[in-house]
Amino acid sequence: MNPPARRARIVGCVIAKNEERFLGECLLSLRNICDHVIVVDTGSSDRTREIARAAADTVADHPFTDDFSAARNHALKLVDEADWILFLDADERLNLDQAEMLRSDLEAQPADVGAVSMLRYNFFPGGGFYTGREVKAFRRDERIHYERRINESVKPSIARARLQIGASGAILTHVGHMRSRAERDAKALRYMSLMQAQLEAQPDDAVLLGYIGLNMRILGRFGEAVEWSEKSICADDTNPTVWFFRGHVMRSVGRTQDALAAYSTGLKLKPTDTALANMIGVCQTAAGELESADATFAAVQRDDPGLAHVGINRGLVAQAVGNHEQANRHFERAVTQYPDFLIEEPVGRLEADPLHCLYFETVTGYAGLAHHLAYSRGCVEGWLKPERASYRGRG
């Protein structure tokens, strides 16, 4: 008989500043997978340190110097013994079932894989969201470290080490946008300042230029958003990520066909990118091309069953044509696959917040899965009068 495989030792790391609202749940979730947890505080004035001392194994201080990589790399220096490092933000969490999946995926990786990416859902108070595939778990290897003062990443060092990046089916939940609108806008302005400083060192960084365009959009500076988006395309029109960003900016100014063209260009450059394909379906939905949209979403589901919100988009199409039974089935399956879709912050619904819906990877009229699911159930069960929905013009 073969001996049982050795259980991988996983160390969790977090940097935090004034995160008393979210840190406890983050650390609790790390306990679902990690053998040791490290928190580096970068200058908190609230209860962050107290919460960290109660839930983490190691707590250290590192003054913030406008460089997120420096703080993260300080945490890496505190890791003693580990096979893998899982580095979460203080406002992220990994639910128990997802933690178990991630551990299994990490322990199955071949030796030439230095990190794994996972899908992250970023939620807003009303239940809206956007996604990204993030590298959060990587091997403990002295060659692997963070770079860039903002939008920091271990990817460049992994590439130089000639290691591969694998993938996990685990889903990460990010609730940082559940803050008030004022807090979100203030954070966007802080990040903008750091991006501008980073840009001085890397003026031709196409992805960074695109990020600045996205932030301009959320601040309501749409003309500048378009300009920065155009700069990013000029810097590198072969990068599918900048076309993804371009599509988002075009949606925000009501140019749905230009958004569709941008997403389509990105997909041609990277045919396996199901996030781009999903956004094509969103544009088709907004244009009233519902049959085409459903076919697009169905193809994405076939190619990437783990992209859980595509089922929500199919449900929205079904609602738009008045097929509430089908909509209800799609919504129910989405909840089963990923219950955090029902997350909401009730107080956040009371704020006037016309711009953050531009982040959504659904139609901008999306009101949160709890709302759409309740409506479809009401129509199916007969306590609501069914009506046809329209998402036309809501890119």
KELUM-13850 format. One record per residue (C-alpha): x, y, z. Coordinates in steps of 0.05 Angstrom, whole numbers, m for minus. Each point is the difference from the previous one (the first is absolute). Layout:
N
SITE   east  north     up
SITE      X      Y      Z
...
end
This chain:
395
SITE   east  north     up
SITE      0      0      0
SITE     22     71    m15
SITE     11     42     62
SITE    m52     56     10
SITE     19     67    m30
SITE     29     50     49
SITE    m48     54     22
SITE     25     66    m27
SITE     16     54     51
SITE    m36     64    m19
SITE     14     68     33
SITE    m50     56     m6
SITE     22     73     m6
SITE    m39     65      5
SITE     21     73      0
SITE    m51     46     32
SITE    m13     72     20
SITE    m64     21     36
SITE    m37    m63    m21
SITE    m37    m16     65
SITE    m65    m10    m39
SITE     26    m56    m45
SITE     64    m29     29
SITE    m31    m48     50
SITE    m39    m37    m52
SITE     60     m2    m46
SITE     44    m31     53
SITE    m55    m49     20
SITE     m3    m24    m73
SITE     76     m8     m3
SITE     m6    m47     59
SITE    m40    m46    m46
SITE     63    m15    m40
SITE     63     29     32
SITE     47    m30     51
SITE     27     68     21
SITE    m28     71    m11
SITE     41     64     m4
SITE    m28     71      3
SITE     42     62    m16
SITE    m32     64     24
SITE     20     61    m41
SITE    m23     55     49
SITE    m70    m13     27
SITE    m35     46     48
SITE    m61    m44     12
SITE     m7    m71     29
SITE     38    m34    m56
SITE     60    m20     43
SITE    m45    m25     56
SITE    m38    m44    m49
SITE     64    m25    m31
SITE     31    m18     67
SITE    m62    m40     18
SITE     m3    m40    m65
SITE     70     m3    m32
SITE     63    m36     21
SITE     48     56    m18
SITE    m15     74      1
SITE     51     51    m24
SITE      3     74    m17
SITE     26     31    m64
SITE    m13     74    m13
SITE    m33     12    m67
SITE     46     36    m50
SITE    m49      6    m58
SITE     26    m68    m24
SITE    m45    m60      7
SITE     54    m48    m24
SITE     47     22     56
SITE    m53    m17     52
SITE    m16    m66    m31
SITE     73    m20     m7
SITE     10     16     73
SITE    m54    m51     16
SITE     35    m51    m44
SITE     65      9     40
SITE    m38    m21     62
SITE    m19    m68    m30
SITE     42    m53     32
SITE    m20    m68    m27
SITE    m51     m9    m55
SITE    m15    m36    m65
SITE    m51     51    m23
SITE    m17     72     19
SITE    m71     25     m5
SITE     m1     76      0
SITE    m69     31      9
SITE    m22     72      6
SITE    m33     18     66
SITE    m68      7    m34
SITE      3    m68    m34
SITE    m23    m67     25
SITE      2    m72    m23
SITE    m62    m40     20
SITE     10    m69     31
SITE    m18    m40    m62
SITE     44     44    m44
SITE     58     m6     50
SITE     m5    m76     m4
SITE      0      4    m76
SITE     61     46     m1
SITE     40    m45     46
SITE    m15    m60    m44
SITE     20     39    m62
SITE     65     25     31
SITE     21    m70     21
SITE    m13    m26    m70
SITE     45     51    m36
SITE     63    m26    m36
SITE     68     26     20
SITE      5     49    m57
SITE    m62     39     23
SITE     20     57     45
SITE    m69     31     12
SITE    m73    m10    m13
SITE    m54     50    m19
SITE    m71     m1     23
SITE    m64     36    m18
SITE    m17     59     46
SITE    m69     32      6
SITE      2     73     21
SITE    m67     20     30
SITE    m36     67      8
SITE    m54     17     52
SITE    m58    m14    m46
SITE     26    m69    m20
SITE     33     22    m65
SITE     70    m27    m15
SITE     58     m6    m47
SITE     52    m55     m4
SITE     74    m11    m11
SITE     46    m60      0
SITE     51     14     55
SITE     65    m33     20
SITE     m7     m6     75
SITE     36    m65     15
SITE     72    m14    m18
SITE     57    m44     22
SITE     48     23     53
SITE     60     14    m43
SITE     52     54     11
SITE     m6     18    m73
SITE    m73     18      7
SITE    m17     69     25
SITE    m47     59    m13
SITE     17     56    m49
SITE    m32     69    m14
SITE    m22     49     52
SITE    m74    m10    m21
SITE    m34    m55    m39
SITE     55    m40     32
SITE     12    m70    m26
SITE     45    m61      6
SITE    m10    m18    m73
SITE     64     33    m27
SITE     44    m36     51
SITE    m35    m66    m15
SITE     13      9    m74
SITE     73     15     12
SITE      5    m63     42
SITE    m27    m37    m61
SITE    m58    m27     41
SITE    m71     m8    m25
SITE    m65     27     27
SITE    m53    m53      9
SITE    m74      9     16
SITE    m45    m19     58
SITE    m75     m9     m4
SITE     m7     36     68
SITE    m38     66      2
SITE     22     58     43
SITE    m49     51     29
SITE     20     74      4
SITE    m45     46     39
SITE     43     63      1
SITE    m49     38    m45
SITE    m54    m10     53
SITE     26     64     32
SITE    m37     65     m8
SITE      3     38    m65
SITE     43     54     33
SITE     50    m52     24
SITE      3    m33    m69
SITE     11     67    m35
SITE     54     19     50
SITE     35    m66    m11
SITE     m3     10    m76
SITE     33     68      8
SITE     55    m28     44
SITE     13    m56    m51
SITE      0     51    m56
SITE     57     38     34
SITE     41    m64      7
SITE    m14    m19    m72
SITE     25     67    m24
SITE     64    m11     39
SITE      7    m70    m28
SITE    m11     28    m70
SITE     61     45      7
SITE     43    m63      7
SITE    m38    m38    m55
SITE    m31     51    m48
SITE    m16    m52    m53
SITE    m34    m50     45
SITE    m63    m14    m40
SITE    m38    m35     56
SITE     15     56     49
SITE    m24     51    m50
SITE    m64    m41     m7
SITE     m9     m2     76
SITE      4     75      3
SITE    m54      4    m53
SITE    m44    m46     42
SITE      9     43     61
SITE    m16     64    m38
SITE    m65    m33    m22
SITE    m21    m14     72
SITE     17     71     20
SITE    m47     25    m55
SITE     57     29    m41
SITE    m23    m35    m63
SITE     39     41    m52
SITE     65    m14     37
SITE    m20    m73      6
SITE     m6     m6    m76
SITE     67     36     m9
SITE     37    m46     48
SITE    m33    m60    m33
SITE     25     23    m68
SITE     70      9     29
SITE     m1    m72     26
SITE    m20    m27    m69
SITE     55     41    m33
SITE     51    m27     50
SITE    m17    m73    m16
SITE    m58    m19    m45
SITE     19    m74      5
SITE    m18     m6     73
SITE    m70    m29     11
SITE     m4     32     69
SITE      3     71    m27
SITE    m57    m17    m49
SITE    m40    m27     60
SITE     11     67     35
SITE    m16     37    m64
SITE    m67    m35     m4
SITE    m17     20     71
SITE     16     73    m14
SITE    m41     m1    m64
SITE    m60    m29     38
SITE      6     56     51
SITE    m10     54    m54
SITE    m58    m36    m33
SITE     40    m24    m60
SITE    m25    m72      2
SITE     21    m18    m71
SITE     71     27     13
SITE      1    m41     64
SITE    m22    m62    m39
SITE     56     13    m51
SITE     51      7     56
SITE    m20    m65     35
SITE     m2    m36    m67
SITE     71     24    m16
SITE     24    m24     67
SITE    m33    m68    m11
SITE     35     m7    m68
SITE     66     11     35
SITE    m18    m50     55
SITE    m54    m47    m24
SITE     m1    m38     67
SITE    m18     62     41
SITE    m71    m15     22
SITE     m5     66     39
SITE      6     37    m66
SITE    m52    m46    m32
SITE    m47     13     58
SITE      5     75    m11
SITE    m18    m10    m73
SITE    m64    m32     24
SITE    m12     58     48
SITE      6     49    m58
SITE    m48    m42    m42
SITE    m49      0     58
SITE      4     76      6
SITE    m11      7    m75
SITE    m63    m43      4
SITE     31    m58    m39
SITE    m25    m50     51
SITE      3    m63    m41
SITE     72     13    m19
SITE     16     18     72
SITE    m28    m65     27
SITE     40    m39    m52
SITE     63     37     20
SITE    m11    m13     74
SITE    m16    m74    m13
SITE     66     m8    m37
SITE     37     33     58
SITE    m33    m48     50
SITE     21    m58    m43
SITE     72     23     m6
SITE      8     24     72
SITE    m51    m29     49
SITE     38     33     58
SITE    m19     70    m23
SITE    m60     m1     46
SITE    m33     66    m18
SITE    m12    m19    m72
SITE    m62    m37     24
SITE    m25     65     30
SITE      8     34    m67
SITE    m40    m56    m33
SITE    m53     10     53
SITE     m3     75    m15
SITE    m11    m16    m74
SITE    m56    m48     18
SITE    m32     53     44
SITE      5     49    m58
SITE    m41    m46    m45
SITE    m50    m16     55
SITE     23    m72     12
SITE      0      3     75
SITE      3    m74     12
SITE     64     m5    m39
SITE     27     62     34
SITE    m15    m30     68
SITE     38    m64    m19
SITE     62     39    m21
SITE     m1     43     63
SITE    m10    m60     45
SITE     59    m37    m31
SITE     44     62      8
SITE    m17      3     74
SITE     15    m74      8
SITE     67      8    m34
SITE     20     63     38
SITE    m45     22     58
SITE     38     66      9
SITE    m39     27    m60
SITE    m53     17     52
SITE     46     48     36
SITE    m28     70     10
SITE     12     59     46
SITE    m69     29     13
SITE     26     69     22
SITE     38      5    m65
SITE    m65     m3    m39
SITE    m20     66     31
SITE     57     38    m32
SITE     m5     36    m66
SITE     54    m37    m39
SITE    m10      7    m75
SITE     70    m18    m23
SITE     23    m63     35
SITE    m50    m42    m40
SITE     49     12    m57
SITE     44    m53     31
SITE    m53    m55     m6
SITE     13    m60    m45
SITE    m75     m4    m11
SITE    m45     53    m30
SITE      5     65     40
SITE    m73     m7     20
SITE     18    m62     41
SITE    m29      9     70
SITE     33    m58     36
SITE    m18    m74     m4
SITE    m45      2     61
SITE    m45     50    m36
SITE     m2    m37    m66
SITE     m9    m67     33
SITE    m58     26     42
SITE    m33     29    m61
SITE      6    m64    m41
SITE    m26    m42     58
SITE    m59     48      9
SITE    m18     m6    m73
SITE      6    m76      0
SITE    m40     m8     64
SITE    m53     50    m21
SITE      6     54     52
SITE     30     49    m49
SITE    m27     21    m68
SITE     51    m20    m53
SITE     26     55    m45
SITE     53      3    m53
SITE     65     33     22
SITE     42     44    m44
SITE     74     11      7
SITE      7     38    m65
SITE     46     59      9
SITE     26    m26     66
SITE     68    m20    m25
end
